[in-house]
Amino acid sequence: MNRFGHHPVAKAEAIHVSSFIQLLDHVARLSYLNKDHLLFFRGQSFDYTNKAGASTLYPSIYRGDRLTRGELEIRFNILQSASSRLCDALEREKIEGYKDVKRRKHIQWSILQHYEVCPTPLLDLTHSLRVASSFAFLSDGNTPFIFVLGLPYITNRISINSEHDIVNVRLLSICPPDAKRPYYQEGYLAGTDEITTEYDSKDELDFNNRLIAKFQLEHGSQFWDSGFRAFPKAILYPREDRFREICSEIRKDIGEIGTEAGPGDLGRFLQEWTDLESIILSMARKYQEKVFSFREATSILYSKELLPSDLSKQLDYLRRIRNLAVHEPRKMKSQDLIESLQSIIELKNQIRKNLL
């Protein structure tokens, strides 16, 4: 299940597909050959790789090549704060199903993850190949990828498989009906059961060990044919969604702290930094297989004349800000983090537009 030729799927080259019909044909065969697993899909506009050159699929809270214990504790503190605020908001607004949410942390985490409030120990997946493909095409100019994962069959709304140490949350039957986004996206989430900040190896949290196949999609309108069309962003992210409003307020609440940087600012900054770091490291590993640090990666890209001098200096400055935010967060001011956060977002857009 986990090998393609002589290589693990995560390290193998992605299979190129030119149309949605061709992708369907591949997935039909995969489903037939993997009868003991239920197939789930994840669409991305970038293939993030680790030190070994393998694709990585970490839940958002565990992302980052050099994730420190201190940074991880910050992320879980943010998650705890956001979970508490979510439960309070749903009860205050008398949202149908709020008692279910209050009782189960996996429902809280699922909502926070799906509405992008903060990183969680859960990975977004879908049972719909069309939804996953639509997500893969959301970022203009990037290379769309589809990852196919094989997970144990689910038996309940929250299905915990102790043999595989996997928890799978079926959002379609567990989210309150006022939460529209999970239903439009046919959303599921998966995580490693009973693991938070304590683990023997970070590798055990990577869902690349559940990969059955990865596909690189033909970029452009020709991919969608024979009557199939991508779901527009307005469908995947419906605006008339009460939970969208509630979660937007929670995102603001955990960032309101005055002059000293608080958990919301730190959380958003670290989340965007982790994404930027993963992009830079993945780019560098195309030219040198073993790259172990962000500084080494930027040095390689600079030597290949892929990073202009001013961009390289800006990345190094943001790296120092990240280190200060993790190791001495009390010294960080909210405004400094917000400005650095904006710089990271602009840099990511610039890199994706000009370098990928």
N, C-alpha and C positions, 0 to 999 in steps of 0.2 A: 504493500500500500504506500510506503513512504520512500520508494526509490523510483528513479527515472533513468533507465539504462544502468550505468555503473555508479551513478551519483544519487545522494539523497535529493528529494524534490527541492528542498530549500536551496541547495547549492547548484542545481541544474539550471540551464538556460530556460527562460520562459518560452512556451510554445506560441508561435505567432498565429493568430487567427484573423481572417479578413472580414468576417461578417458574423452577425448574431446567429444566423442559421448554422454556420459552421461551429460556433461555440456551443450551441444547443446539441449538436451531434456529438461533440466531444464529451459533454457532460452526461448525455444519455448513456454513452458507453461506460463512463466512469461509474455512474450509478449502478449499472448492471454488474460491473466487476467488483463492486464494493458493497455486497449485500448486507454485511454485518455493520455497516455504518450509515448514518444519515448525513447527507451532504449539505453543507452550508457554504455561503459565498460572501466574499468581501471584495469590494471594488476600491481601488486606490489609484491616485494619479502619480505614484512614485513607488519604486521597489526599494525599501530600506534594507540595508545589509549590515551584518555584524563583522567582527574582526576576521572571521573565517570565510567571508564572502557569501554567506548564506542569507537568504531573505529572513527578516524577523517580523513576528506578529505578536508583540507584547500588548497586554492591556495598558491603557494610557498611563496608569500610575507607576508602572515599572519601566517606562521608556527612558532611554539615555544610556550611552556606552559606559560612563563612569558614575553610575548612580550611587551616591553615598548614603549611609544610614541616616545622617542628619537631614538630607534632602527628602528622603523617603518619609521620615517622621513628619516633616513639614506638610507633605502632600496628604498624609493620613489625617493630620490635624485639620486641614482644610476640608477634607471629606466629612469628617465627623461634624464640623460646624455646619456645613451645607446640609447634611442629612437632618440635623436637628431643626434647622430653619425650614426645610421642606415640610417636615411633619407638622410643625406649628402653623405654617401657611395653609396647608390643606385642611387642617381642622378648623382654623379661623374662617376660611372661605366655605366651609361645609361642603367640600368636594366629595361626591359619591365615591366610596371605596377608601376614604382616608384611614379608616381603622386597619385595613389590610396593609397599607403602606407603613403605618406606625409599628406594626408587629414584625415586619420582615425587612432586615437590612438590605437583602438582595433586591427588593423592589425599589427601595430608596436609591441604592446605587445605580440601578438600571435607569431610573428616570433622570438622575443627575448626569449620567454618562450620555444618554440619548439626547438630552437637551444641552449638552456641552457646558455644564455649569463648572465642573472641575474634573480632574483625572480620577479614575476609579480602578478597582482591580478587575474590571470586566471589559471584554472585547466585543465591539459591535459587529454583528453578523446579520445576514438575511437569508431567508429560505427562497427568495425570488432572484433568479439569475438576471432578470430584466432590471430589477432595482439595483443590484450590485453593479451591473454594466453602466447604468445611468450615473451612479456615483463616480465611477471611474472616469467619466467624461466631464465631470463638473468643472475641473480646473483647465481652462483653455491653454493649449500649447504644451501640456505635459503628456507623457506617455501613459495611456490607460493600462492598468493591470487588473486581472481577476484572479483571486486566490480561492481555491476549492479545498475545504477542510472536511475531514471525516470525523464525526463525533458519535458517541453512543446514542442509540435511540432514546428519545425522551418519553417519559411516562407521566409526568405531572407538569403543572404550570412552572414550578421550580423543580427541575430534575437533577438530583445529586447522584452521581455514579461514583461510589467509593472505590471501585476497582481501578478506575481511570483517574480518580481525584479531580473530577470535572463537575462543575455546576453549570447548568444550562437554563436560562430564564426565557420563557416564551412570553414576550411582551403583549402579544395579541390577546392573551387570555388573562393577563394579570394587571395590566395598567388600567386605571380608572378611565371610563369612556370619554371624559373631558380631555384626555391626552390624545390628540389626533395623530401626532407624528409617528408613533410606533405602528399604528394601524396602516398608515399610508406606506410605510417603508417595510411592512411585514417583518418587523424587527425581532431579533433574538440577541441575547448576550451570553457570553461564556466566560468562565473564569476557573481558577484552580481552587478547589474547595479547602476551606480552613487555613489558608495561608494569607498573611498580611505583611508585616515587616520582618518576620522570621522565616528564613528559608536556607537550605543547604547550598543551593546553586541557583543563580538567576535563570539559568537555562531551562529549569523545570517549569518556569512561568511563561516560556515562549511557545506560542501555539504553532510555530513552524514545524514542531514534531507531529502535528496533526494534518500537515499538508498532503493532499493527494495529487494536486496539480496546480500549476500557475500558468496563466495565459497573458500574452501581450497582445492588446487589441489594435487593429488597424485604426489609425487616427483619421477622423473625418466622417462626413455624412454617409459615405459608402458602406460603413460598417452596419448601419441600420437599413435593412432591406426586407422585401417580402411582407410588407405591412407592419413590421415591428418598428417602434419609435422609442427613443429615450424618454423617460419621465422628466418633465421640466422641473427646475429647482422649486418652483412655486407649488408643485404637487408633493415633492419629497419633504419640503419644509412649509406646510400650510400656515398661513398667517392667522387664520381664524382658529386659534388653538389656545385655550385658556391656560394650559400648562406652559406654553411658550412665554406668556406674560408673567406667570408666577416664577418660573425659573430665571427669567431675565432680572426680576427684582432680587432674587436670592444672589445672583451673580454680582449685582451691585452692592448688596448688603455686606457680603463678606469682603468687599474691597474698601469699605468706608472706614478710614481710621485717622484722618487728620494728617499730622506731619510724619509720624513714624509709620513705616511700611507695615501693612497688616497681611493676614493670610490670603485675602483675595488678590492683592497686587502680586504677592510672591507666587501664588499659584499660577496666575495667568502668565507671568514672566517666565517661570520655569517650564511651563508647558510649551510656550512658543520657542524658548531656547532649545529644549530637547529636540523639537522638530527640526530647527535649523542645524543643530549639531549632527543629527542623523543624516540630513541631506549632504552636508559637507563631507562627512566620513564615507558615505556611500559613493560619492563622486570620486574621492581620492582612491578608494579601493578598486576602482576600474583601472588605475594606472600602477598601483602597487598593492599586492595582495594583503600584506600584513601592515596595517596602520592602526596604532594603538591609542593615539591621542588626537584631540582637536587641533593642537598646535602643529603636530606632525602633518595632519591632513591639509591644513591651510598652506604649509610650507611646500608640500608636493604640488598642490594646485597652482601656487605662485610660480614655482619652477617650470611648470608646464605652460605658463603664460595664460592660465585660465582665470586667475584672480588678479585684477589690477592692484597696484600698490595701495591706493587709498581704501579699496574694499578690504584688503588684507589687514590693514591697520584698524579699520572699524570693527572687524571680526575679533581681533585681539583685544580691543577695548571692551567689547561686550562679554568676552570670555572672563575678563577680570571682574566685571560687574557681577556676572553669574557666581563666581567664586565668593565674592563678598556677600552676596545675597544668601548663599547656602551656609557659609561658615560664621558670618557675623551679621545676621539679619537685622539686629537692633540698630546697626549703624546706617541702614538704608532708609532713605526718605521715600515717601510714597510717590512724589513727583518725579524723582530720579528713576524709579522703576517704571513708571508710566512712559516716560520719554524713551527709556531703553527698550521697552516693550514695542513701542511704535517703530523704533529703528530696526528691530528684529523683523517685524512684519514687512517693512519696506524692503529690507535686504532679501528676505525670502522671495518676494515678488520679483525683485531684480534678478536674482540668481535663476529662478525658474524661467524667466523670460529670455535671458541672454546666455545662460550657461548650460541648461539642461537640454 
